[in-house]
């Protein structure tokens, strides 16, 4: 009883806030279905690491002294020492992606590149808000709408805000159906959103699908070596999918491996959600800058499509540009749903899917380039 009273009395208001954050994440995962495989363990972990004298961080063992708790151990070996967890997750992501719509219309690569505008805008804003360059760069990657890339960049650059960055990145990914329609409508007219596009994508051969991940890996490895761990594992996962002789491994990568790594990653990230690190003004700024990055990524893709329309006879529906972010396949579905709302007969899903998978590649390349550029200044 004495230990219980001592524990209750030692709880700070910041820890109470983190209990609330943890419960909110669990609620969003279970009741709303927002990224449950990640948000649920993150929410539960946020509660675990903020319990008084939590044994998941460190604990006293008789005759041994203080030893690492399980969450600190997972953080040290899986993220701090090697960034293994987020990198391994890319194998599963790659195995889930069909690059066919992109390869049949290679012009969609341009939309993936244009929709990374928010990353660099957010980095500038973060620097102006007083963050140092490595933290600003890690915060800016939230705009890629790619949780694993955000975690990896923040770890490689040794950011002090990996916990808030991870929470914000995945929360905004889950909120794609809310944030993107708002951003799209800011810069488009109803007439533009009703533009119809014919899909005449050519059939992509199996050989091309097999060669694509190999060629991309070689090219990126030559141009942006810092991005190769991200792109290489993404492309390796896609090669498992397309080669045709490793069906069981491809299925395992998409399900068992992806689910297990996501689960462990979520609860491990909680190490950085300790109250004294998380509950501060900087976290609120990260939330605001992350939202701006996300919105500007969407707007950047849309405005690029509108720019192309100045020179094209057959106009592009500018909403396609919004699908150039990395949130696959959520963003493509959002564009299709919005198109159907404006014009029930308008089918844009194949165009949007091509832009969306392009955004997946562009986001990891952008992450690698940010690491390379920032490392050169540090």
Order of alpha helices (4+ residues) and beta strands (2+ residues): alpha-alpha-alpha-beta-beta-alpha-alpha-alpha-alpha-alpha-alpha-alpha-alpha-alpha-alpha-alpha-alpha-alpha-alpha-alpha-alpha-alpha-alpha-alpha
